[in-house]
Amino acid sequence: MTQFFKKFPLISYDGSPAVNLLSRVKMSKLALNTRQAYYPYTIVEGERPDNLAYNYYSNSDYFWLVGLANSIVDPYYDFPVSSENINQLIINKYGSIANAQKTILFFRTNWSKDDSRLSTAAYSAITVGQKKYWSPEINENNRIIAYIRKKQDLVVTTNKVQHLSIDNANFNLLTESNYEITTEDTSNIVVDYTPETVTDAAFVAGELVSQNGVTFATIVTASETTLVIQHTYGTAVTGEITGLTSGASGTVATVTTLNQNIPSDELVYWEAVSAYDYQNELNNEKKQIQLLDNRFSGQATKELKTLLST
């Protein structure tokens, strides 16, 4: 690994020579920028850049070549991590796997998971809005014989935004002594002891909410009398609502839809992408890389030294 840093130029830092770690060279600046010089490779579970370099180039110091060919700057975060580590990263970021699975980031069309096929009669029977998700299947006589899902990636930040008016909001007051007092309003409370701190835990932005025991939306903004929610499963209804993080609860008096990005009859063509799925997808994408053909590794090393010294 130390051989890699010998290829970086030296600079003066605080009166002493130091390796310039900010030097960057793109593969496009090398002569080896043709597609024929590379081939696709899928990183296996637990494989590190130095392991990969040793197995393919017979030299673990060539891990820089793996990084250069794939714009990998940080081998810890730009390289895929193990299944165990990705789960730990998700827990660190979202608190738990369960929370990450319930946290919706965005919505996208689900054509890649839908291999259904509509007859021409079935296609004629669906709504105009639904027809834009289908493409005609043409036979050798240039006639439409069926319809398949259109391979089109569409993304929206949320499916629906709703405004809820809240009555009888309960505020959970937490003390350092772990006593909890629930009130029906925000009036002052007189108690027999004086706790060191008291925290008013009302609904908070970003938390998940549930009705009838079912988690169904995320809070965008919250006040004592209103909630604005998004990423809804189904539709909010009048009745009790509970915040899963704060523990606050109240009664939904009215529900007003502010924005509906995905019409109700088109929801079947979309899927909600959770934080858990998204983080795993990003990690899996990092496993698909390209390797420079071993025959050109020596040439690449010489050209890199030349570029870094100029």
C-alpha positions as CSV (number, residue, x, y, z in Angstrom):
1,M,0.0,0.0,0.0
2,T,2.9,2.3,0.7
3,Q,3.9,2.0,-3.0
4,F,0.7,3.8,-4.0
5,F,1.6,7.0,-2.1
6,K,5.1,7.1,-3.7
7,K,3.2,8.0,-6.9
8,F,1.9,11.2,-5.3
9,P,3.9,14.4,-5.5
10,L,5.6,15.9,-2.5
11,I,4.7,19.4,-1.3
12,S,6.0,21.6,1.5
13,Y,3.6,21.6,4.5
14,D,4.5,23.6,7.6
15,G,8.1,23.7,6.5
16,S,8.3,19.9,6.0
17,P,7.9,17.7,2.9
18,A,4.5,15.9,2.8
19,V,2.7,13.7,0.3
20,N,0.0,15.7,-1.6
21,L,-3.0,13.5,-0.9
22,L,-5.3,15.9,-2.8
23,S,-3.8,14.9,-6.2
24,R,-6.3,13.3,-8.4
25,V,-5.9,11.7,-11.8
26,K,-8.8,10.6,-13.9
27,M,-8.6,7.5,-16.1
28,S,-9.7,9.6,-19.0
29,K,-6.3,11.4,-18.8
30,L,-4.5,8.2,-19.3
31,A,-4.0,6.6,-22.7
32,L,-6.0,3.6,-21.5
33,N,-9.4,5.2,-21.8
34,T,-10.9,2.8,-24.4
35,R,-13.7,0.5,-23.5
36,Q,-11.9,-2.5,-24.8
37,A,-9.3,-2.2,-22.1
38,Y,-11.8,-3.0,-19.3
39,Y,-14.2,-5.7,-18.4
40,P,-17.1,-5.8,-15.9
41,Y,-16.6,-7.3,-12.5
42,T,-18.9,-8.0,-9.5
43,I,-17.3,-7.6,-6.1
44,V,-18.0,-10.6,-3.8
45,E,-19.1,-10.4,-0.2
46,G,-16.2,-9.2,2.0
47,E,-13.8,-8.4,-0.8
48,R,-11.5,-5.4,-0.2
49,P,-9.7,-3.3,-2.8
50,D,-6.3,-4.7,-1.8
51,N,-7.6,-8.3,-1.9
52,L,-9.1,-7.7,-5.4
53,A,-5.8,-6.1,-6.6
54,Y,-3.8,-9.1,-5.3
55,N,-6.1,-11.7,-6.8
56,Y,-6.2,-10.1,-10.2
57,Y,-3.0,-8.1,-10.6
58,S,-0.9,-10.3,-8.2
59,N,0.0,-7.1,-6.3
60,S,-2.1,-5.6,-3.5
61,D,-0.4,-2.2,-4.1
62,Y,-2.4,-2.0,-7.3
63,F,-5.6,-1.2,-5.3
64,W,-5.2,2.3,-6.6
65,L,-5.8,1.0,-10.1
66,V,-9.1,-0.4,-9.0
67,G,-10.0,2.9,-7.5
68,L,-8.9,4.9,-10.5
69,A,-10.9,2.9,-12.9
70,N,-14.1,3.4,-10.9
71,S,-13.7,6.9,-9.4
72,I,-13.3,5.4,-6.0
73,V,-11.6,8.0,-3.7
74,D,-12.4,6.6,-0.3
75,P,-12.0,2.9,0.0
76,Y,-14.1,2.8,3.2
77,Y,-17.2,4.5,1.9
78,D,-17.0,4.3,-1.9
79,F,-16.4,0.6,-1.9
80,P,-19.2,-1.8,-1.0
81,V,-19.4,-3.0,2.6
82,S,-20.4,-6.4,3.9
83,S,-24.1,-7.3,4.7
84,E,-23.3,-7.1,8.4
85,N,-21.7,-3.7,8.1
86,I,-24.4,-2.2,5.9
87,N,-27.0,-3.2,8.5
88,Q,-24.9,-1.6,11.2
89,L,-24.6,1.6,9.1
90,I,-28.4,1.6,8.7
91,I,-28.9,1.2,12.4
92,N,-26.5,4.0,13.2
93,K,-28.3,6.3,10.8
94,Y,-32.0,5.4,11.4
95,G,-31.9,3.9,14.9
96,S,-33.0,0.4,13.9
97,I,-33.6,-1.8,10.9
98,A,-37.4,-1.6,11.6
99,N,-37.3,2.2,11.5
100,A,-35.3,2.2,8.2
101,Q,-37.8,-0.2,6.7
102,K,-40.7,2.1,7.7
103,T,-39.0,5.4,6.6
104,I,-40.0,6.2,3.0
105,L,-37.6,8.3,1.0
106,F,-39.4,8.6,-2.4
107,F,-41.6,6.8,-4.8
108,R,-40.7,5.3,-8.2
109,T,-42.3,3.3,-11.0
110,N,-42.2,-0.4,-10.4
111,W,-41.9,-1.6,-14.0
112,S,-38.8,-3.7,-13.3
113,K,-40.8,-5.9,-10.9
114,D,-43.8,-6.2,-13.2
115,D,-43.7,-8.8,-16.0
116,S,-47.4,-8.8,-16.7
117,R,-48.9,-8.6,-20.2
118,L,-52.2,-7.0,-21.2
119,S,-54.3,-8.1,-24.2
120,T,-55.4,-5.4,-26.5
121,A,-58.9,-5.7,-25.0
122,A,-57.6,-5.3,-21.4
123,Y,-55.5,-2.3,-22.5
124,S,-58.6,-0.6,-23.9
125,A,-60.4,-1.2,-20.6
126,I,-57.9,0.7,-18.4
127,T,-58.1,4.4,-17.7
128,V,-56.3,7.0,-19.8
129,G,-53.9,7.8,-16.9
130,Q,-53.0,4.1,-16.6
131,K,-52.2,3.7,-20.3
132,K,-49.1,5.8,-20.1
133,Y,-47.4,3.0,-18.1
134,W,-47.7,0.5,-21.0
135,S,-45.9,0.0,-24.3
136,P,-47.3,-1.9,-27.3
137,E,-45.8,-5.3,-28.3
138,I,-45.5,-5.5,-32.1
139,N,-45.3,-8.7,-34.1
140,E,-43.5,-9.3,-37.4
141,N,-46.5,-7.9,-39.3
142,N,-46.2,-4.6,-37.5
143,R,-49.4,-5.3,-35.6
144,I,-50.0,-4.7,-31.9
145,I,-50.6,-8.1,-30.2
146,A,-50.3,-7.1,-26.5
147,Y,-49.0,-4.5,-24.1
148,I,-46.1,-4.7,-21.6
149,R,-44.9,-2.4,-18.9
150,K,-43.1,0.7,-20.3
151,K,-39.4,0.6,-19.2
152,Q,-39.5,4.2,-17.9
153,D,-38.0,5.3,-14.6
154,L,-40.1,8.0,-13.0
155,V,-39.5,9.3,-9.5
156,V,-41.5,11.6,-7.2
157,T,-40.6,12.8,-3.7
158,T,-43.9,11.7,-2.3
159,N,-47.2,10.3,-3.4
160,K,-49.5,12.6,-1.3
161,V,-49.4,15.5,1.1
162,Q,-52.3,16.0,3.5
163,H,-53.2,18.5,6.2
164,L,-54.7,17.2,9.4
165,S,-56.4,19.3,12.1
166,I,-55.9,17.9,15.5
167,D,-58.1,18.0,18.6
168,N,-57.4,16.9,22.2
169,A,-53.6,16.6,21.6
170,N,-51.9,14.8,24.4
171,F,-48.4,16.1,25.4
172,N,-46.1,13.7,27.2
173,L,-44.0,15.4,29.9
174,L,-40.8,13.5,30.7
175,T,-38.7,14.2,33.7
176,E,-35.3,13.1,34.7
177,S,-36.9,10.9,37.4
178,N,-38.6,9.1,34.5
179,Y,-42.1,10.1,35.7
180,E,-44.6,10.7,32.9
181,I,-47.6,13.0,33.2
182,T,-50.1,13.2,30.3
183,T,-52.3,16.2,29.9
184,E,-55.1,17.1,27.6
185,D,-53.8,20.6,26.8
186,T,-50.7,22.8,27.3
187,S,-51.7,24.3,30.7
188,N,-49.2,24.4,33.6
189,I,-49.0,21.4,35.9
190,V,-48.4,21.6,39.7
191,V,-46.7,18.5,41.1
192,D,-45.5,17.5,44.6
193,Y,-41.9,17.5,43.6
194,T,-39.6,19.7,41.5
195,P,-37.9,17.8,38.7
196,E,-34.6,19.1,37.4
197,T,-35.9,19.2,33.8
198,V,-39.2,18.8,32.1
199,T,-39.5,18.2,28.3
200,D,-42.7,18.8,26.3
201,A,-42.7,15.9,23.8
202,A,-45.3,16.9,21.2
203,F,-45.5,15.6,17.6
204,V,-42.2,16.2,15.8
205,A,-41.4,16.7,12.1
206,G,-39.9,13.6,10.5
207,E,-41.5,11.0,12.8
208,L,-43.8,8.2,11.6
209,V,-47.4,8.3,12.7
210,S,-50.0,5.5,13.0
211,Q,-53.7,5.1,13.1
212,N,-55.5,1.9,14.4
213,G,-52.1,0.3,15.0
214,V,-51.0,0.8,11.4
215,T,-48.0,3.0,10.5
216,F,-49.1,5.0,7.5
217,A,-47.4,8.4,7.0
218,T,-44.5,10.7,7.9
219,I,-44.9,14.1,9.5
220,V,-43.6,17.1,7.5
221,T,-44.5,19.9,9.9
222,A,-46.3,19.8,13.3
223,S,-48.0,22.2,15.7
224,E,-50.4,21.9,18.6
225,T,-53.4,21.9,16.3
226,T,-52.2,20.7,12.9
227,L,-50.1,18.1,11.2
228,V,-48.9,18.0,7.6
229,I,-48.1,14.5,6.5
230,Q,-46.6,12.8,3.4
231,H,-45.6,9.3,2.2
232,T,-49.0,8.0,3.0
233,Y,-50.2,4.4,2.8
234,G,-53.9,4.7,2.1
235,T,-55.6,7.7,3.4
236,A,-55.7,9.4,6.8
237,V,-59.1,9.2,8.5
238,T,-60.7,11.0,11.4
239,G,-59.9,9.4,14.8
240,E,-56.9,8.9,17.0
241,I,-53.4,9.4,15.6
242,T,-50.1,8.6,17.4
243,G,-46.5,9.7,16.9
244,L,-44.1,6.7,17.0
245,T,-41.1,8.7,18.2
246,S,-42.6,11.3,20.5
247,G,-45.4,9.2,21.8
248,A,-47.7,12.2,21.4
249,S,-51.3,11.5,20.4
250,G,-54.4,13.3,19.3
251,T,-57.7,13.1,17.4
252,V,-57.8,13.9,13.7
253,A,-60.8,16.1,13.2
254,T,-60.5,16.9,9.5
255,V,-58.3,15.7,6.6
256,T,-57.5,17.9,3.6
257,T,-55.4,16.7,0.6
258,L,-52.9,19.4,-0.3
259,N,-51.2,17.6,-3.2
260,Q,-51.5,14.3,-4.8
261,N,-48.5,13.5,-7.1
262,I,-49.8,10.0,-7.9
263,P,-53.5,9.6,-8.7
264,S,-55.2,6.9,-6.8
265,D,-55.9,4.7,-9.8
266,E,-52.2,4.8,-10.8
267,L,-50.7,3.8,-7.4
268,V,-50.4,0.2,-8.5
269,Y,-47.7,1.3,-11.0
270,W,-45.5,2.8,-8.3
271,E,-43.6,1.6,-5.2
272,A,-42.5,3.3,-2.1
273,V,-38.7,3.1,-1.6
274,S,-37.7,2.7,2.1
275,A,-34.4,3.9,3.6
276,Y,-33.5,0.3,4.2
277,D,-34.0,-0.7,0.5
278,Y,-32.3,2.4,-0.8
279,Q,-29.2,1.9,1.3
280,N,-28.9,-1.7,0.2
281,E,-29.4,-0.8,-3.4
282,L,-26.7,1.8,-3.3
283,N,-24.3,-0.7,-1.7
284,N,-25.2,-3.3,-4.4
285,E,-24.6,-0.8,-7.1
286,K,-21.1,-0.3,-5.8
287,K,-20.4,-4.0,-6.3
288,Q,-20.7,-3.5,-10.1
289,I,-17.3,-2.2,-11.2
290,Q,-14.9,-2.4,-14.1
291,L,-11.3,-3.7,-14.0
292,L,-8.5,-2.6,-16.3
293,D,-7.1,-5.5,-18.2
294,N,-4.0,-6.9,-16.4
295,R,-2.0,-6.6,-19.6
296,F,-2.2,-2.8,-19.3
297,S,-1.4,-2.4,-15.6
298,G,2.2,-1.7,-16.1
299,Q,1.5,0.9,-18.8
300,A,-1.1,2.5,-16.5
301,T,1.5,2.7,-13.7
302,K,4.0,4.4,-15.9
303,E,1.5,7.0,-17.2
304,L,0.2,7.7,-13.7
305,K,3.7,8.5,-12.5
306,T,4.2,10.8,-15.5
307,L,0.9,12.6,-14.9
308,L,1.5,13.1,-11.1
309,S,5.0,14.5,-11.7
310,T,3.9,17.2,-14.1
